[in-house]
Amino acid sequence: GEHENGSAPAKLTEELKAAFMDIGRRLPEIWEGDLLSQQQRKALLRCLLEKVVLRRSAPDTIQTRIVWKGGLSTTLEVPTTVGAFADLSGAKEMERLVVKLFKEGKTDRQIARRLTELGHRSPQRKHVVRSTVQTIRHRHGLIRGARVKGASRTHHVPGRLTLSQVARKLEVPKPWMYNRIYNGAIQIVKDDRTGLYLFPDDPATIERFRELKEGKVRKLRF
């Protein structure tokens, strides 16, 4: 009679609930495993998602709000790459720490590791690389002692100009260059092999730098 009809849906709901709870638990394993094709994964997401809202909360962070079907939402902060140190959220704090740790006698590698542990990172990387520490150091005029007294470490790389060589040709102090790399006016990544900033050795390079120096262009990218 009536009693049965009343209880049947409730019982069904409990069973369904149990089944769905289990899906919830097993979803990560199903997702990670080889059971689903890329298309099926996308289809599954489309069933679960209502919308995704992206908002740039800082130059190096995109706030991602996922609204699920049913109204629940998940908010994630997704780090994104930036072209300049100055655009990193913790840039000022990184500078303060580099100066402090340098004065405590830490090496660039130790400083980079410590900054990474504290959650900092370099532009276009997930962690802090040594060259970031060096750039910040040079910007503050903190130079490590030359390895051999009186020996100047001049590098010559065929077909390339080092930062020192460009600075000499432009007649600017090296911190002038480091400042502009730091704030993104000169966009360049260190050469992996030599660990140096290397620019193409041709007249056009120096011409472009002159334009930057004279304020005719605001950004150079190499």
Salt bridges, closest charged atoms under 4 A:
GLU14 OE2 - LYS17 NZ 3.68
GLU15 OE2 - LYS11 NZ 3.26
ASP22 OD1 - ARG25 NH2 3.00
GLU29 OE2 - ARG26 NH2 3.34
ASP60 OD2 - ARG121 NH2 3.95
GLU93 OE2 - ARG96 NH2 3.01
GLU95 OE2 - LYS92 NZ 3.62
GLU95 OE1 - ARG139 NH1 2.67
GLU95 OE1 - HIS140 NE2 2.53
GLU104 OE2 - LYS100 NZ 3.11
GLU104 OE1 - LYS106 NZ 3.93
ASP108 OD2 - ARG137 NH2 2.78
ASP108 OD1 - ARG144 NH2 2.71
GLU117 OE1 - ARG114 NH1 3.07
GLU214 OE1 - LYS216 NZ 3.09
